[in-house]
Amino acid sequence: MKKLLKSRWFIALIVLLVVAACAILSLLPGSPVKKILKPVQLVSSPAQSVVKRAGDTLSDFWSAITDGIAIRKENEALKAQIADLRYQLTQNEEAALRYEELKDALHIKDMFSNYDIYGASILSRESDEWFSTIRLNAGTTDGIVLEEGNSYPVLDVEMNLVGRVIETSDTESRVLPLLHEGFAVAGKVNVVNGATFMVIGDAELKRHGLCLVKDIDPDVHLEPGMEIVTSGDGGLFPEGIPIGVIESVDYSNSLNVTATLKPYSQIGRLEDVFIMIPYVEAAPDGSDAGQGT
């Protein structure tokens, strides 16, 4: 029995039972136990408050962590949705652009009904595109069949002159741009019975993005801002294709009046172009009757 009284477990059990009994008795109305325990409650209340505040702080901290994780996941989901919407918008813009280009191609077809119109994309994007030939992703397998000694006009989506096709392979074509020194086209002022002359590429002027206008009649009065279009002379380029505007005129030599021209088409910004191939009608005997001019 003495050993039992000295046991720690026994003592702890007795203390627990006493505390439980006191707690129960303190709940009874008018219980003297409640008055006896009041000093103990006064001492333990601050400690209980500290423990409660610590518990509340830990609870708030944990809630902040869980809320932060939830918000981060929600933000990631929203970012994914935004990226998807941006992609769809880009696709829609691309589709709209292609639609507008198709309408432009139909407009070209309406303007030049005796030509077949083929679309192509520019492959070469070098900084000196005006100084060399331009590669397109359309060739003989796409219907761009270039006969020896022939050439085809190339226009941008706004129907401005870009250059002419000079070579084709199975899958590609090469275009000589109008600023190249080997390029030449007959042009005229875009008015009824407008004066005619030659628009050519010039090795010096091309560095400034300009063409040279020569063979100008001394009696013709040109002014900066005048629009120049193809005259149709020579048969390669049909009449009426916009080329550009007069930049300056030099009358210092009456026997050799010249001007500079700023092309409308900007190769560095182009992605797609249109190739104009004269429509060929089959003769009754099966041979080609001729080409449009």
C-alpha positions as CSV (number, residue, x, y, z in Angstrom):
1,M,0.0,0.0,0.0
2,K,2.8,2.4,0.8
3,K,4.4,1.5,-2.5
4,L,1.2,2.4,-4.3
5,L,0.9,5.7,-2.5
6,K,4.4,6.6,-3.6
7,S,3.7,5.7,-7.3
8,R,3.8,8.7,-9.7
9,W,1.0,7.3,-11.8
10,F,-1.3,6.9,-8.7
11,I,-0.5,10.5,-7.6
12,A,-1.2,11.8,-11.1
13,L,-4.5,9.9,-11.2
14,I,-5.5,11.3,-7.8
15,V,-4.7,14.9,-8.9
16,L,-6.6,14.4,-12.1
17,L,-9.7,13.2,-10.2
18,V,-9.5,16.1,-7.8
19,V,-9.2,18.6,-10.6
20,A,-12.2,17.0,-12.4
21,A,-14.2,17.0,-9.2
22,C,-13.4,20.6,-8.6
23,A,-14.4,21.5,-12.1
24,I,-17.7,19.7,-11.8
25,L,-18.5,21.2,-8.4
26,S,-17.6,24.7,-9.6
27,L,-20.4,24.4,-12.1
28,L,-23.0,24.0,-9.4
29,P,-24.9,27.2,-8.4
30,G,-23.7,28.5,-5.1
31,S,-20.8,26.0,-5.0
32,P,-18.1,27.0,-2.5
33,V,-15.5,25.4,-4.7
34,K,-16.0,28.2,-7.3
35,K,-15.0,30.8,-4.7
36,I,-12.0,28.7,-3.6
37,L,-10.8,28.4,-7.2
38,K,-11.3,32.1,-8.0
39,P,-7.7,33.1,-7.0
40,V,-6.3,30.4,-9.2
41,Q,-8.4,31.5,-12.1
42,L,-7.1,35.1,-11.7
43,V,-3.6,33.8,-11.9
44,S,-4.2,31.4,-14.9
45,S,-6.3,33.8,-17.0
46,P,-3.4,35.8,-18.4
47,A,-1.6,32.6,-19.3
48,Q,-4.8,31.3,-21.0
49,S,-5.1,34.6,-22.9
50,V,-1.5,34.3,-24.1
51,V,-2.0,30.7,-25.2
52,K,-5.3,31.7,-27.0
53,R,-3.7,34.6,-28.8
54,A,-0.8,32.4,-29.9
55,G,-3.3,29.8,-31.1
56,D,-5.2,32.4,-33.0
57,T,-2.0,33.8,-34.6
58,L,-0.9,30.3,-35.7
59,S,-4.4,29.8,-37.1
60,D,-4.3,33.1,-39.0
61,F,-0.8,32.3,-40.3
62,W,-1.9,28.9,-41.5
63,S,-5.0,30.4,-43.2
64,A,-2.8,33.0,-44.9
65,I,-0.5,30.2,-46.3
66,T,-3.4,28.1,-47.6
67,D,-5.1,31.2,-49.1
68,G,-1.8,32.2,-50.7
69,I,-1.5,28.8,-52.3
70,A,-5.0,28.9,-53.5
71,I,-4.6,32.4,-55.0
72,R,-1.3,31.4,-56.7
73,K,-3.0,28.4,-58.3
74,E,-5.9,30.6,-59.4
75,N,-3.5,33.2,-60.9
76,E,-1.7,30.4,-62.8
77,A,-5.0,29.2,-64.2
78,L,-6.0,32.8,-65.2
79,K,-2.6,33.3,-66.9
80,A,-3.1,30.1,-68.9
81,Q,-6.6,31.4,-69.9
82,I,-5.1,34.8,-70.9
83,A,-2.4,33.1,-72.9
84,D,-5.0,31.0,-74.7
85,L,-7.2,34.0,-75.4
86,R,-4.1,35.9,-76.8
87,Y,-3.3,33.0,-79.0
88,Q,-6.9,32.8,-80.3
89,L,-6.8,36.6,-80.9
90,T,-3.6,36.3,-82.8
91,Q,-5.1,33.5,-84.9
92,N,-8.2,35.6,-85.5
93,E,-6.1,38.6,-86.5
94,E,-4.1,36.3,-88.9
95,A,-7.3,35.0,-90.4
96,A,-8.6,38.5,-90.8
97,L,-5.4,39.6,-92.4
98,R,-5.5,36.7,-94.8
99,Y,-9.1,37.5,-95.6
100,E,-8.2,41.1,-96.4
101,E,-5.3,39.9,-98.6
102,L,-7.7,37.6,-100.4
103,K,-10.0,40.5,-101.1
104,D,-7.1,42.5,-102.4
105,A,-6.2,39.6,-104.7
106,L,-9.8,39.6,-106.0
107,H,-9.5,43.4,-106.5
108,I,-6.4,42.9,-108.5
109,K,-8.2,40.2,-110.5
110,D,-11.1,42.6,-111.1
111,M,-8.6,45.4,-112.3
112,F,-6.6,43.0,-114.5
113,S,-9.1,40.4,-115.7
114,N,-6.7,39.1,-118.4
115,Y,-4.2,38.0,-115.7
116,D,-4.1,35.0,-113.4
117,I,-3.2,36.0,-109.8
118,Y,-1.0,33.7,-107.7
119,G,-0.2,34.4,-104.0
120,A,3.2,33.8,-102.5
121,S,5.2,34.5,-99.3
122,I,8.6,36.1,-99.1
123,L,11.3,33.7,-97.9
124,S,14.4,36.0,-97.9
125,R,14.4,38.7,-95.2
126,E,18.0,40.0,-95.5
127,S,18.6,43.7,-94.7
128,D,19.6,44.3,-98.3
129,E,16.6,42.9,-100.0
130,W,16.3,45.9,-102.2
131,F,19.9,45.3,-103.4
132,S,19.5,41.6,-104.3
133,T,16.8,39.3,-105.6
134,I,13.9,38.2,-103.4
135,R,13.0,34.6,-102.9
136,L,9.3,33.5,-102.9
137,N,7.9,30.2,-101.8
138,A,6.0,29.5,-105.1
139,G,7.4,27.8,-108.1
140,T,6.5,25.8,-111.2
141,T,4.6,23.2,-109.1
142,D,2.4,26.1,-108.0
143,G,1.7,27.3,-111.5
144,I,4.5,29.9,-111.8
145,V,5.9,28.6,-115.1
146,L,8.3,31.1,-116.5
147,E,9.1,30.8,-120.2
148,E,12.5,31.8,-121.5
149,G,12.8,35.5,-122.1
150,N,9.6,36.2,-120.2
151,S,8.9,37.8,-116.9
152,Y,5.9,38.4,-114.6
153,P,4.9,41.5,-112.5
154,V,4.9,41.1,-108.7
155,L,2.6,43.3,-106.6
156,D,2.1,43.7,-102.8
157,V,-1.3,43.3,-101.1
158,E,-2.2,46.9,-101.8
159,M,-1.6,46.4,-105.5
160,N,1.7,48.4,-105.6
161,L,4.5,47.3,-107.8
162,V,7.2,45.3,-106.0
163,G,9.3,44.0,-109.0
164,R,9.2,41.2,-111.5
165,V,9.8,37.4,-111.5
166,I,13.1,36.6,-113.3
167,E,13.6,32.9,-112.4
168,T,11.6,29.9,-111.1
169,S,12.4,26.4,-109.8
170,D,10.0,23.7,-108.6
171,T,9.2,25.3,-105.3
172,E,10.7,28.9,-105.4
173,S,10.8,32.0,-107.6
174,R,13.3,34.8,-107.7
175,V,12.1,38.4,-108.0
176,L,14.1,41.5,-109.1
177,P,12.9,44.4,-106.9
178,L,12.2,47.7,-108.6
179,L,15.1,49.5,-106.7
180,H,17.6,47.0,-108.1
181,E,19.9,48.6,-110.7
182,G,18.9,46.0,-113.2
183,F,15.2,46.9,-113.0
184,A,13.3,49.1,-115.5
185,V,9.7,49.9,-116.1
186,A,7.8,52.3,-118.3
187,G,5.9,54.8,-116.2
188,K,3.6,57.8,-116.5
189,V,2.0,60.5,-114.4
190,N,-1.3,59.1,-113.1
191,V,-3.6,61.5,-115.0
192,V,-5.4,61.3,-118.4
193,N,-2.7,61.4,-121.1
194,G,0.0,61.7,-118.5
195,A,3.6,62.2,-119.6
196,T,5.6,59.0,-120.0
197,F,9.2,58.1,-119.1
198,M,11.3,55.3,-117.7
199,V,11.6,54.4,-114.0
200,I,14.8,52.4,-113.3
201,G,16.9,51.2,-110.4
202,D,20.1,53.2,-109.6
203,A,23.1,52.0,-107.7
204,E,23.4,55.2,-105.7
205,L,19.8,56.1,-105.2
206,K,18.8,52.7,-103.9
207,R,20.8,53.3,-100.8
208,H,18.2,56.0,-100.0
209,G,15.2,53.9,-101.0
210,L,14.7,55.8,-104.3
211,C,14.4,55.0,-108.0
212,L,15.6,57.2,-110.9
213,V,13.2,58.7,-113.4
214,K,14.8,59.4,-116.8
215,D,13.9,60.1,-120.4
216,I,11.6,63.0,-119.3
217,D,10.5,65.4,-122.0
218,P,12.0,68.9,-121.2
219,D,8.5,70.4,-121.8
220,V,6.9,68.1,-119.2
221,H,6.4,69.7,-115.8
222,L,6.9,67.2,-112.9
223,E,6.4,68.1,-109.2
224,P,7.1,66.3,-106.0
225,G,4.1,64.3,-104.8
226,M,2.9,63.4,-108.3
227,E,1.8,59.7,-108.4
228,I,3.5,57.5,-111.0
229,V,1.9,54.3,-112.4
230,T,3.0,51.8,-115.1
231,S,2.2,53.1,-118.6
232,G,1.7,49.7,-120.2
233,D,4.4,50.4,-122.8
234,G,6.6,47.3,-123.6
235,G,3.9,44.7,-122.8
236,L,5.4,43.3,-119.6
237,F,3.5,45.4,-117.1
238,P,-0.1,46.3,-117.6
239,E,-1.1,49.9,-117.4
240,G,-2.2,51.4,-114.1
241,I,-0.1,49.6,-111.5
242,P,0.9,52.2,-108.8
243,I,4.7,52.6,-108.5
244,G,5.3,55.5,-106.2
245,V,5.5,59.3,-106.0
246,I,8.0,61.8,-107.3
247,E,10.4,62.8,-104.6
248,S,12.4,65.5,-106.4
249,V,13.0,66.9,-110.0
250,D,16.3,68.1,-111.5
251,Y,15.9,70.6,-114.4
252,S,19.5,71.8,-114.3
253,N,20.3,70.1,-117.6
254,S,17.5,70.7,-120.1
255,L,18.8,67.9,-122.3
256,N,18.7,65.4,-119.4
257,V,15.9,66.1,-117.1
258,T,15.8,63.6,-114.3
259,A,13.7,62.9,-111.1
260,T,13.7,60.6,-108.1
261,L,10.8,58.4,-107.1
262,K,9.9,57.0,-103.7
263,P,8.2,53.6,-104.2
264,Y,5.0,52.8,-102.4
265,S,6.0,49.2,-101.6
266,Q,8.3,48.6,-98.6
267,I,10.0,45.2,-99.0
268,G,11.2,45.1,-95.5
269,R,7.6,45.1,-94.2
270,L,6.1,42.6,-96.8
271,E,5.2,39.0,-96.0
272,D,3.0,38.1,-99.0
273,V,2.9,39.2,-102.6
274,F,0.9,38.5,-105.7
275,I,2.3,37.3,-109.1
276,M,0.5,38.4,-112.2
277,I,0.7,35.9,-115.1
278,P,-1.0,36.8,-118.4
279,Y,-4.0,34.6,-119.1
280,V,-3.5,32.3,-122.0
281,E,-6.5,31.1,-124.0
282,A,-6.2,27.8,-125.8
283,A,-6.7,27.9,-129.6
284,P,-9.1,25.6,-131.3
285,D,-6.2,23.4,-132.4
286,G,-5.0,23.0,-128.8
287,S,-2.1,25.5,-129.0
288,D,-1.8,28.8,-127.1
289,A,-3.7,31.6,-128.8
290,G,-1.5,34.3,-127.1
291,Q,-1.0,36.1,-123.8
292,G,-2.5,39.2,-122.3
293,T,-0.4,42.3,-122.3
